[in-house]
Amino acid sequence: MVDGNIFLWNYDDQVVISDIDGTVTKSDALGHLLPKFKCTDWAHEGIANLYTNIAANGYKLIYLSSRPIGLSESTKNYI
């Protein structure tokens, strides 16, 4: 069984789409591996503030990732 979510937004909502690995994290490969070892300092400096400011300006955020489904929970928790 696979769970999913559907979000209904207004036609005029503003959206920012961001990749995670290599954009939020410093490395594609390390972004996949380091969370398994409880390392949390692999994000680009200031990225949380950037996305906080984007959301504060009324934009909706969509994150894309090619991470394995087994990392989905840790990825959601990180974000």
HTML snippet that shows the backbone in 3Dmol.js (N, CA, C, O; Angstrom):
<script src="https://3Dmol.org/build/3Dmol-min.js"></script>
<div id="view" style="width:600px;height:400px;position:relative"></div>
<script>
const pdb = `
ATOM      1  N   MET A   1       0.837  -1.167   0.000  1.00  0.00           N
ATOM      2  CA  MET A   1       0.000   0.000   0.000  1.00  0.00           C
ATOM      3  C   MET A   1       0.892   1.243   0.000  1.00  0.00           C
ATOM      4  O   MET A   1       1.910   1.290   0.690  1.00  0.00           O
ATOM      5  N   VAL A   2       0.504   2.217  -0.761  1.00  0.00           N
ATOM      6  CA  VAL A   2       1.239   3.476  -0.845  1.00  0.00           C
ATOM      7  C   VAL A   2       0.311   4.604  -0.413  1.00  0.00           C
ATOM      8  O   VAL A   2      -0.811   4.722  -0.905  1.00  0.00           O
ATOM      9  N   ASP A   3       0.791   5.429   0.512  1.00  0.00           N
ATOM     10  CA  ASP A   3       0.025   6.587   0.941  1.00  0.00           C
ATOM     11  C   ASP A   3       0.434   7.798   0.117  1.00  0.00           C
ATOM     12  O   ASP A   3       1.571   7.886  -0.347  1.00  0.00           O
ATOM     13  N   GLY A   4      -0.472   8.707  -0.060  1.00  0.00           N
ATOM     14  CA  GLY A   4      -0.169   9.926  -0.791  1.00  0.00           C
ATOM     15  C   GLY A   4      -1.048  11.065  -0.306  1.00  0.00           C
ATOM     16  O   GLY A   4      -1.996  10.866   0.454  1.00  0.00           O
ATOM     17  N   ASN A   5      -0.717  12.240  -0.754  1.00  0.00           N
ATOM     18  CA  ASN A   5      -1.480  13.436  -0.406  1.00  0.00           C
ATOM     19  C   ASN A   5      -1.809  14.214  -1.666  1.00  0.00           C
ATOM     20  O   ASN A   5      -1.019  14.253  -2.609  1.00  0.00           O
ATOM     21  N   ILE A   6      -2.970  14.826  -1.675  1.00  0.00           N
ATOM     22  CA  ILE A   6      -3.355  15.738  -2.743  1.00  0.00           C
ATOM     23  C   ILE A   6      -3.657  17.079  -2.085  1.00  0.00           C
ATOM     24  O   ILE A   6      -4.430  17.152  -1.130  1.00  0.00           O
ATOM     25  N   PHE A   7      -3.047  18.127  -2.598  1.00  0.00           N
ATOM     26  CA  PHE A   7      -3.253  19.466  -2.063  1.00  0.00           C
ATOM     27  C   PHE A   7      -3.999  20.288  -3.098  1.00  0.00           C
ATOM     28  O   PHE A   7      -3.610  20.334  -4.266  1.00  0.00           O
ATOM     29  N   LEU A   8      -5.049  20.923  -2.676  1.00  0.00           N
ATOM     30  CA  LEU A   8      -5.836  21.774  -3.564  1.00  0.00           C
ATOM     31  C   LEU A   8      -5.513  23.223  -3.243  1.00  0.00           C
ATOM     32  O   LEU A   8      -5.817  23.717  -2.157  1.00  0.00           O
ATOM     33  N   TRP A   9      -4.902  23.886  -4.192  1.00  0.00           N
ATOM     34  CA  TRP A   9      -4.535  25.282  -4.015  1.00  0.00           C
ATOM     35  C   TRP A   9      -5.353  26.133  -4.971  1.00  0.00           C
ATOM     36  O   TRP A   9      -5.959  25.619  -5.911  1.00  0.00           O
ATOM     37  N   ASN A  10      -5.367  27.424  -4.729  1.00  0.00           N
ATOM     38  CA  ASN A  10      -6.044  28.354  -5.623  1.00  0.00           C
ATOM     39  C   ASN A  10      -5.246  28.502  -6.910  1.00  0.00           C
ATOM     40  O   ASN A  10      -4.032  28.298  -6.925  1.00  0.00           O
ATOM     41  N   TYR A  11      -5.921  28.853  -7.970  1.00  0.00           N
ATOM     42  CA  TYR A  11      -5.264  28.988  -9.268  1.00  0.00           C
ATOM     43  C   TYR A  11      -4.204  30.080  -9.269  1.00  0.00           C
ATOM     44  O   TYR A  11      -3.284  30.043 -10.085  1.00  0.00           O
ATOM     45  N   ASP A  12      -4.318  31.045  -8.374  1.00  0.00           N
ATOM     46  CA  ASP A  12      -3.368  32.156  -8.365  1.00  0.00           C
ATOM     47  C   ASP A  12      -2.319  32.055  -7.253  1.00  0.00           C
ATOM     48  O   ASP A  12      -1.591  33.015  -7.001  1.00  0.00           O
ATOM     49  N   ASP A  13      -2.237  30.897  -6.586  1.00  0.00           N
ATOM     50  CA  ASP A  13      -1.184  30.699  -5.589  1.00  0.00           C
ATOM     51  C   ASP A  13       0.180  30.717  -6.270  1.00  0.00           C
ATOM     52  O   ASP A  13       0.355  30.172  -7.360  1.00  0.00           O
ATOM     53  N   GLN A  14       1.126  31.345  -5.615  1.00  0.00           N
ATOM     54  CA  GLN A  14       2.486  31.397  -6.146  1.00  0.00           C
ATOM     55  C   GLN A  14       3.282  30.244  -5.568  1.00  0.00           C
ATOM     56  O   GLN A  14       3.204  29.963  -4.372  1.00  0.00           O
ATOM     57  N   VAL A  15       4.054  29.570  -6.425  1.00  0.00           N
ATOM     58  CA  VAL A  15       4.741  28.346  -6.043  1.00  0.00           C
ATOM     59  C   VAL A  15       6.223  28.450  -6.359  1.00  0.00           C
ATOM     60  O   VAL A  15       6.612  28.959  -7.411  1.00  0.00           O
ATOM     61  N   VAL A  16       7.048  27.963  -5.437  1.00  0.00           N
ATOM     62  CA  VAL A  16       8.485  27.805  -5.667  1.00  0.00           C
ATOM     63  C   VAL A  16       8.779  26.315  -5.576  1.00  0.00           C
ATOM     64  O   VAL A  16       8.421  25.663  -4.596  1.00  0.00           O
ATOM     65  N   ILE A  17       9.432  25.781  -6.604  1.00  0.00           N
ATOM     66  CA  ILE A  17       9.800  24.369  -6.639  1.00  0.00           C
ATOM     67  C   ILE A  17      11.306  24.264  -6.426  1.00  0.00           C
ATOM     68  O   ILE A  17      12.088  24.932  -7.103  1.00  0.00           O
ATOM     69  N   SER A  18      11.702  23.417  -5.477  1.00  0.00           N
ATOM     70  CA  SER A  18      13.112  23.281  -5.155  1.00  0.00           C
ATOM     71  C   SER A  18      13.513  21.813  -5.078  1.00  0.00           C
ATOM     72  O   SER A  18      12.802  20.989  -4.504  1.00  0.00           O
ATOM     73  N   ASP A  19      14.644  21.506  -5.656  1.00  0.00           N
ATOM     74  CA  ASP A  19      15.265  20.206  -5.482  1.00  0.00           C
ATOM     75  C   ASP A  19      15.822  20.147  -4.065  1.00  0.00           C
ATOM     76  O   ASP A  19      16.061  21.196  -3.468  1.00  0.00           O
ATOM     77  N   ILE A  20      16.032  18.984  -3.518  1.00  0.00           N
ATOM     78  CA  ILE A  20      16.607  18.848  -2.184  1.00  0.00           C
ATOM     79  C   ILE A  20      18.107  18.575  -2.284  1.00  0.00           C
ATOM     80  O   ILE A  20      18.918  19.341  -1.763  1.00  0.00           O
ATOM     81  N   ASP A  21      18.469  17.484  -2.954  1.00  0.00           N
ATOM     82  CA  ASP A  21      19.861  17.041  -2.983  1.00  0.00           C
ATOM     83  C   ASP A  21      20.699  17.889  -3.928  1.00  0.00           C
ATOM     84  O   ASP A  21      20.473  17.910  -5.138  1.00  0.00           O
ATOM     85  N   GLY A  22      21.669  18.585  -3.351  1.00  0.00           N
ATOM     86  CA  GLY A  22      22.523  19.481  -4.109  1.00  0.00           C
ATOM     87  C   GLY A  22      22.028  20.919  -4.091  1.00  0.00           C
ATOM     88  O   GLY A  22      22.789  21.838  -4.392  1.00  0.00           O
ATOM     89  N   THR A  23      20.774  21.124  -3.744  1.00  0.00           N
ATOM     90  CA  THR A  23      20.232  22.478  -3.625  1.00  0.00           C
ATOM     91  C   THR A  23      20.086  22.838  -2.157  1.00  0.00           C
ATOM     92  O   THR A  23      20.663  23.822  -1.694  1.00  0.00           O
ATOM     93  N   VAL A  24      19.318  22.047  -1.429  1.00  0.00           N
ATOM     94  CA  VAL A  24      19.206  22.245   0.017  1.00  0.00           C
ATOM     95  C   VAL A  24      20.444  21.663   0.698  1.00  0.00           C
ATOM     96  O   VAL A  24      21.030  22.289   1.581  1.00  0.00           O
ATOM     97  N   THR A  25      20.832  20.464   0.281  1.00  0.00           N
ATOM     98  CA  THR A  25      22.014  19.808   0.857  1.00  0.00           C
ATOM     99  C   THR A  25      23.252  20.162   0.048  1.00  0.00           C
ATOM    100  O   THR A  25      23.148  20.588  -1.103  1.00  0.00           O
ATOM    101  N   LYS A  26      24.412  19.988   0.645  1.00  0.00           N
ATOM    102  CA  LYS A  26      25.668  20.330  -0.017  1.00  0.00           C
ATOM    103  C   LYS A  26      26.083  19.314  -1.066  1.00  0.00           C
ATOM    104  O   LYS A  26      26.933  19.608  -1.907  1.00  0.00           O
ATOM    105  N   SER A  27      25.506  18.137  -1.032  1.00  0.00           N
ATOM    106  CA  SER A  27      25.929  17.076  -1.937  1.00  0.00           C
ATOM    107  C   SER A  27      24.781  16.120  -2.195  1.00  0.00           C
ATOM    108  O   SER A  27      24.011  15.807  -1.287  1.00  0.00           O
ATOM    109  N   ASP A  28      24.664  15.655  -3.431  1.00  0.00           N
ATOM    110  CA  ASP A  28      23.653  14.645  -3.734  1.00  0.00           C
ATOM    111  C   ASP A  28      23.896  13.376  -2.928  1.00  0.00           C
ATOM    112  O   ASP A  28      23.013  12.909  -2.209  1.00  0.00           O
ATOM    113  N   ALA A  29      25.098  12.821  -3.052  1.00  0.00           N
ATOM    114  CA  ALA A  29      25.415  11.542  -2.404  1.00  0.00           C
ATOM    115  C   ALA A  29      25.378  11.664  -0.886  1.00  0.00           C
ATOM    116  O   ALA A  29      24.770  10.831  -0.214  1.00  0.00           O
ATOM    117  N   LEU A  30      26.020  12.691  -0.340  1.00  0.00           N
ATOM    118  CA  LEU A  30      26.039  12.846   1.119  1.00  0.00           C
ATOM    119  C   LEU A  30      24.649  13.150   1.657  1.00  0.00           C
ATOM    120  O   LEU A  30      24.328  12.774   2.784  1.00  0.00           O
ATOM    121  N   GLY A  31      23.836  13.814   0.880  1.00  0.00           N
ATOM    122  CA  GLY A  31      22.468  14.083   1.294  1.00  0.00           C
ATOM    123  C   GLY A  31      21.657  12.812   1.459  1.00  0.00           C
ATOM    124  O   GLY A  31      20.695  12.773   2.226  1.00  0.00           O
ATOM    125  N   HIS A  32      22.050  11.772   0.735  1.00  0.00           N
ATOM    126  CA  HIS A  32      21.392  10.474   0.874  1.00  0.00           C
ATOM    127  C   HIS A  32      21.955   9.689   2.047  1.00  0.00           C
ATOM    128  O   HIS A  32      21.216   8.991   2.742  1.00  0.00           O
ATOM    129  N   LEU A  33      23.263   9.799   2.273  1.00  0.00           N
ATOM    130  CA  LEU A  33      23.946   8.935   3.240  1.00  0.00           C
ATOM    131  C   LEU A  33      24.021   9.486   4.659  1.00  0.00           C
ATOM    132  O   LEU A  33      23.785   8.747   5.615  1.00  0.00           O
ATOM    133  N   LEU A  34      24.340  10.755   4.815  1.00  0.00           N
ATOM    134  CA  LEU A  34      24.601  11.294   6.142  1.00  0.00           C
ATOM    135  C   LEU A  34      23.416  11.230   7.107  1.00  0.00           C
ATOM    136  O   LEU A  34      23.638  11.044   8.304  1.00  0.00           O
ATOM    137  N   PRO A  35      22.176  11.373   6.652  1.00  0.00           N
ATOM    138  CA  PRO A  35      21.072  11.253   7.605  1.00  0.00           C
ATOM    139  C   PRO A  35      21.026   9.884   8.287  1.00  0.00           C
ATOM    140  O   PRO A  35      20.560   9.772   9.421  1.00  0.00           O
ATOM    141  N   LYS A  36      21.500   8.861   7.610  1.00  0.00           N
ATOM    142  CA  LYS A  36      21.519   7.529   8.204  1.00  0.00           C
ATOM    143  C   LYS A  36      22.453   7.473   9.407  1.00  0.00           C
ATOM    144  O   LYS A  36      22.287   6.635  10.294  1.00  0.00           O
ATOM    145  N   PHE A  37      23.434   8.368   9.430  1.00  0.00           N
ATOM    146  CA  PHE A  37      24.397   8.424  10.529  1.00  0.00           C
ATOM    147  C   PHE A  37      24.107   9.577  11.481  1.00  0.00           C
ATOM    148  O   PHE A  37      24.966   9.975  12.268  1.00  0.00           O
ATOM    149  N   LYS A  38      22.886  10.111  11.403  1.00  0.00           N
ATOM    150  CA  LYS A  38      22.416  11.201  12.278  1.00  0.00           C
ATOM    151  C   LYS A  38      23.215  12.495  12.101  1.00  0.00           C
ATOM    152  O   LYS A  38      23.263  13.322  13.012  1.00  0.00           O
ATOM    153  N   CYS A  39      23.836  12.674  10.943  1.00  0.00           N
ATOM    154  CA  CYS A  39      24.549  13.923  10.655  1.00  0.00           C
ATOM    155  C   CYS A  39      23.543  14.923  10.102  1.00  0.00           C
ATOM    156  O   CYS A  39      22.845  14.627   9.132  1.00  0.00           O
ATOM    157  N   THR A  40      23.463  16.090  10.703  1.00  0.00           N
ATOM    158  CA  THR A  40      22.457  17.066  10.274  1.00  0.00           C
ATOM    159  C   THR A  40      23.071  18.366   9.775  1.00  0.00           C
ATOM    160  O   THR A  40      22.342  19.325   9.520  1.00  0.00           O
ATOM    161  N   ASP A  41      24.380  18.424   9.629  1.00  0.00           N
ATOM    162  CA  ASP A  41      25.017  19.679   9.231  1.00  0.00           C
ATOM    163  C   ASP A  41      25.425  19.685   7.763  1.00  0.00           C
ATOM    164  O   ASP A  41      26.403  20.338   7.399  1.00  0.00           O
ATOM    165  N   TRP A  42      24.711  18.988   6.938  1.00  0.00           N
ATOM    166  CA  TRP A  42      25.067  18.893   5.534  1.00  0.00           C
ATOM    167  C   TRP A  42      24.236  19.813   4.643  1.00  0.00           C
ATOM    168  O   TRP A  42      24.312  19.721   3.418  1.00  0.00           O
ATOM    169  N   ALA A  43      23.448  20.693   5.243  1.00  0.00           N
ATOM    170  CA  ALA A  43      22.661  21.650   4.465  1.00  0.00           C
ATOM    171  C   ALA A  43      23.486  22.901   4.185  1.00  0.00           C
ATOM    172  O   ALA A  43      24.390  23.248   4.946  1.00  0.00           O
ATOM    173  N   HIS A  44      23.163  23.569   3.085  1.00  0.00           N
ATOM    174  CA  HIS A  44      23.800  24.843   2.781  1.00  0.00           C
ATOM    175  C   HIS A  44      23.462  25.852   3.869  1.00  0.00           C
ATOM    176  O   HIS A  44      22.325  25.917   4.338  1.00  0.00           O
ATOM    177  N   GLU A  45      24.441  26.627   4.260  1.00  0.00           N
ATOM    178  CA  GLU A  45      24.224  27.652   5.276  1.00  0.00           C
ATOM    179  C   GLU A  45      23.204  28.673   4.768  1.00  0.00           C
ATOM    180  O   GLU A  45      23.302  29.157   3.641  1.00  0.00           O
ATOM    181  N   GLY A  46      22.243  28.985   5.602  1.00  0.00           N
ATOM    182  CA  GLY A  46      21.246  29.999   5.263  1.00  0.00           C
ATOM    183  C   GLY A  46      20.044  29.492   4.502  1.00  0.00           C
ATOM    184  O   GLY A  46      19.114  30.256   4.245  1.00  0.00           O
ATOM    185  N   ILE A  47      20.036  28.213   4.132  1.00  0.00           N
ATOM    186  CA  ILE A  47      18.926  27.712   3.317  1.00  0.00           C
ATOM    187  C   ILE A  47      17.602  27.737   4.078  1.00  0.00           C
ATOM    188  O   ILE A  47      16.557  28.025   3.495  1.00  0.00           O
ATOM    189  N   ALA A  48      17.640  27.436   5.378  1.00  0.00           N
ATOM    190  CA  ALA A  48      16.400  27.464   6.167  1.00  0.00           C
ATOM    191  C   ALA A  48      15.833  28.877   6.228  1.00  0.00           C
ATOM    192  O   ALA A  48      14.624  29.071   6.108  1.00  0.00           O
ATOM    193  N   ASN A  49      16.703  29.858   6.413  1.00  0.00           N
ATOM    194  CA  ASN A  49      16.234  31.254   6.434  1.00  0.00           C
ATOM    195  C   ASN A  49      15.677  31.667   5.078  1.00  0.00           C
ATOM    196  O   ASN A  49      14.669  32.371   5.011  1.00  0.00           O
ATOM    197  N   LEU A  50      16.319  31.239   4.006  1.00  0.00           N
ATOM    198  CA  LEU A  50      15.834  31.560   2.668  1.00  0.00           C
ATOM    199  C   LEU A  50      14.423  31.028   2.464  1.00  0.00           C
ATOM    200  O   LEU A  50      13.536  31.764   2.033  1.00  0.00           O
ATOM    201  N   TYR A  51      14.211  29.751   2.773  1.00  0.00           N
ATOM    202  CA  TYR A  51      12.899  29.156   2.561  1.00  0.00           C
ATOM    203  C   TYR A  51      11.859  29.706   3.532  1.00  0.00           C
ATOM    204  O   TYR A  51      10.682  29.802   3.184  1.00  0.00           O
ATOM    205  N   THR A  52      12.273  30.063   4.729  1.00  0.00           N
ATOM    206  CA  THR A  52      11.362  30.711   5.678  1.00  0.00           C
ATOM    207  C   THR A  52      10.895  32.045   5.116  1.00  0.00           C
ATOM    208  O   THR A  52       9.713  32.378   5.203  1.00  0.00           O
ATOM    209  N   ASN A  53      11.815  32.810   4.539  1.00  0.00           N
ATOM    210  CA  ASN A  53      11.459  34.104   3.947  1.00  0.00           C
ATOM    211  C   ASN A  53      10.576  33.941   2.718  1.00  0.00           C
ATOM    212  O   ASN A  53       9.654  34.729   2.508  1.00  0.00           O
ATOM    213  N   ILE A  54      10.849  32.929   1.908  1.00  0.00           N
ATOM    214  CA  ILE A  54      10.012  32.663   0.735  1.00  0.00           C
ATOM    215  C   ILE A  54       8.576  32.378   1.184  1.00  0.00           C
ATOM    216  O   ILE A  54       7.628  32.940   0.635  1.00  0.00           O
ATOM    217  N   ALA A  55       8.420  31.508   2.177  1.00  0.00           N
ATOM    218  CA  ALA A  55       7.084  31.169   2.683  1.00  0.00           C
ATOM    219  C   ALA A  55       6.418  32.383   3.329  1.00  0.00           C
ATOM    220  O   ALA A  55       5.211  32.580   3.183  1.00  0.00           O
ATOM    221  N   ALA A  56       7.193  33.191   4.039  1.00  0.00           N
ATOM    222  CA  ALA A  56       6.639  34.383   4.691  1.00  0.00           C
ATOM    223  C   ALA A  56       6.121  35.395   3.675  1.00  0.00           C
ATOM    224  O   ALA A  56       5.281  36.234   4.002  1.00  0.00           O
ATOM    225  N   ASN A  57       6.618  35.317   2.447  1.00  0.00           N
ATOM    226  CA  ASN A  57       6.155  36.208   1.387  1.00  0.00           C
ATOM    227  C   ASN A  57       4.987  35.616   0.597  1.00  0.00           C
ATOM    228  O   ASN A  57       4.631  36.112  -0.472  1.00  0.00           O
ATOM    229  N   GLY A  58       4.401  34.557   1.137  1.00  0.00           N
ATOM    230  CA  GLY A  58       3.171  34.027   0.557  1.00  0.00           C
ATOM    231  C   GLY A  58       3.343  32.930  -0.476  1.00  0.00           C
ATOM    232  O   GLY A  58       2.356  32.508  -1.077  1.00  0.00           O
ATOM    233  N   TYR A  59       4.543  32.458  -0.704  1.00  0.00           N
ATOM    234  CA  TYR A  59       4.778  31.401  -1.686  1.00  0.00           C
ATOM    235  C   TYR A  59       4.579  30.031  -1.056  1.00  0.00           C
ATOM    236  O   TYR A  59       4.885  29.826   0.118  1.00  0.00           O
ATOM    237  N   LYS A  60       4.069  29.103  -1.843  1.00  0.00           N
ATOM    238  CA  LYS A  60       3.979  27.699  -1.447  1.00  0.00           C
ATOM    239  C   LYS A  60       5.264  27.023  -1.931  1.00  0.00           C
ATOM    240  O   LYS A  60       5.778  27.350  -3.001  1.00  0.00           O
ATOM    241  N   LEU A  61       5.772  26.086  -1.145  1.00  0.00           N
ATOM    242  CA  LEU A  61       7.003  25.376  -1.505  1.00  0.00           C
ATOM    243  C   LEU A  61       6.698  23.932  -1.881  1.00  0.00           C
ATOM    244  O   LEU A  61       5.943  23.240  -1.199  1.00  0.00           O
ATOM    245  N   ILE A  62       7.302  23.495  -2.977  1.00  0.00           N
ATOM    246  CA  ILE A  62       7.247  22.102  -3.392  1.00  0.00           C
ATOM    247  C   ILE A  62       8.685  21.618  -3.473  1.00  0.00           C
ATOM    248  O   ILE A  62       9.525  22.250  -4.113  1.00  0.00           O
ATOM    249  N   TYR A  63       8.964  20.501  -2.828  1.00  0.00           N
ATOM    250  CA  TYR A  63      10.310  19.923  -2.831  1.00  0.00           C
ATOM    251  C   TYR A  63      10.328  18.688  -3.716  1.00  0.00           C
ATOM    252  O   TYR A  63       9.415  17.865  -3.670  1.00  0.00           O
ATOM    253  N   LEU A  64      11.368  18.569  -4.515  1.00  0.00           N
ATOM    254  CA  LEU A  64      11.570  17.401  -5.367  1.00  0.00           C
ATOM    255  C   LEU A  64      12.793  16.648  -4.881  1.00  0.00           C
ATOM    256  O   LEU A  64      13.744  17.251  -4.383  1.00  0.00           O
ATOM    257  N   SER A  65      12.770  15.342  -5.026  1.00  0.00           N
ATOM    258  CA  SER A  65      13.920  14.544  -4.622  1.00  0.00           C
ATOM    259  C   SER A  65      13.920  13.216  -5.359  1.00  0.00           C
ATOM    260  O   SER A  65      12.869  12.680  -5.710  1.00  0.00           O
ATOM    261  N   SER A  66      15.111  12.701  -5.585  1.00  0.00           N
ATOM    262  CA  SER A  66      15.245  11.359  -6.139  1.00  0.00           C
ATOM    263  C   SER A  66      15.684  10.385  -5.049  1.00  0.00           C
ATOM    264  O   SER A  66      16.182   9.297  -5.338  1.00  0.00           O
ATOM    265  N   ARG A  67      15.493  10.786  -3.801  1.00  0.00           N
ATOM    266  CA  ARG A  67      15.873   9.925  -2.682  1.00  0.00           C
ATOM    267  C   ARG A  67      15.009   8.669  -2.671  1.00  0.00           C
ATOM    268  O   ARG A  67      13.858   8.685  -3.106  1.00  0.00           O
ATOM    269  N   PRO A  68      15.584   7.584  -2.167  1.00  0.00           N
ATOM    270  CA  PRO A  68      14.798   6.350  -2.046  1.00  0.00           C
ATOM    271  C   PRO A  68      13.620   6.544  -1.093  1.00  0.00           C
ATOM    272  O   PRO A  68      13.686   7.351  -0.166  1.00  0.00           O
ATOM    273  N   ILE A  69      12.559   5.806  -1.329  1.00  0.00           N
ATOM    274  CA  ILE A  69      11.362   5.922  -0.507  1.00  0.00           C
ATOM    275  C   ILE A  69      11.664   5.614   0.953  1.00  0.00           C
ATOM    276  O   ILE A  69      10.973   6.113   1.842  1.00  0.00           O
ATOM    277  N   GLY A  70      12.675   4.809   1.213  1.00  0.00           N
ATOM    278  CA  GLY A  70      13.055   4.486   2.582  1.00  0.00           C
ATOM    279  C   GLY A  70      13.558   5.681   3.370  1.00  0.00           C
ATOM    280  O   GLY A  70      13.588   5.645   4.600  1.00  0.00           O
ATOM    281  N   LEU A  71      13.955   6.743   2.672  1.00  0.00           N
ATOM    282  CA  LEU A  71      14.418   7.960   3.333  1.00  0.00           C
ATOM    283  C   LEU A  71      13.327   9.031   3.426  1.00  0.00           C
ATOM    284  O   LEU A  71      13.589  10.144   3.882  1.00  0.00           O
ATOM    285  N   SER A  72      12.127   8.704   3.004  1.00  0.00           N
ATOM    286  CA  SER A  72      11.082   9.739   2.945  1.00  0.00           C
ATOM    287  C   SER A  72      10.759  10.328   4.321  1.00  0.00           C
ATOM    288  O   SER A  72      10.575  11.538   4.450  1.00  0.00           O
ATOM    289  N   GLU A  73      10.690   9.484   5.336  1.00  0.00           N
ATOM    290  CA  GLU A  73      10.341   9.989   6.662  1.00  0.00           C
ATOM    291  C   GLU A  73      11.437  10.905   7.205  1.00  0.00           C
ATOM    292  O   GLU A  73      11.138  11.969   7.747  1.00  0.00           O
ATOM    293  N   SER A  74      12.701  10.503   7.068  1.00  0.00           N
ATOM    294  CA  SER A  74      13.793  11.354   7.556  1.00  0.00           C
ATOM    295  C   SER A  74      13.888  12.644   6.753  1.00  0.00           C
ATOM    296  O   SER A  74      14.248  13.689   7.294  1.00  0.00           O
ATOM    297  N   THR A  75      13.568  12.576   5.465  1.00  0.00           N
ATOM    298  CA  THR A  75      13.582  13.786   4.641  1.00  0.00           C
ATOM    299  C   THR A  75      12.477  14.742   5.074  1.00  0.00           C
ATOM    300  O   THR A  75      12.720  15.943   5.191  1.00  0.00           O
ATOM    301  N   LYS A  76      11.283  14.242   5.311  1.00  0.00           N
ATOM    302  CA  LYS A  76      10.180  15.087   5.787  1.00  0.00           C
ATOM    303  C   LYS A  76      10.516  15.707   7.135  1.00  0.00           C
ATOM    304  O   LYS A  76      10.239  16.883   7.369  1.00  0.00           O
ATOM    305  N   ASN A  77      11.108  14.926   8.011  1.00  0.00           N
ATOM    306  CA  ASN A  77      11.483  15.456   9.325  1.00  0.00           C
ATOM    307  C   ASN A  77      12.534  16.540   9.201  1.00  0.00           C
ATOM    308  O   ASN A  77      12.495  17.527   9.936  1.00  0.00           O
ATOM    309  N   TYR A  78      13.464  16.376   8.292  1.00  0.00           N
ATOM    310  CA  TYR A  78      14.512  17.377   8.104  1.00  0.00           C
ATOM    311  C   TYR A  78      13.924  18.688   7.602  1.00  0.00           C
ATOM    312  O   TYR A  78      14.239  19.763   8.111  1.00  0.00           O
ATOM    313  N   ILE A  79      13.071  18.579   6.601  1.00  0.00           N
ATOM    314  CA  ILE A  79      12.473  19.775   6.014  1.00  0.00           C
ATOM    315  C   ILE A  79      11.539  20.422   7.014  1.00  0.00           C
ATOM    316  O   ILE A  79      10.931  21.449   6.716  1.00  0.00           O
TER     317      ILE A  79
END
`;
const viewer = $3Dmol.createViewer("view");
viewer.addModel(pdb, "pdb");
viewer.setStyle({}, {cartoon: {color: "spectrum"}});
viewer.zoomTo();
viewer.render();
</script>
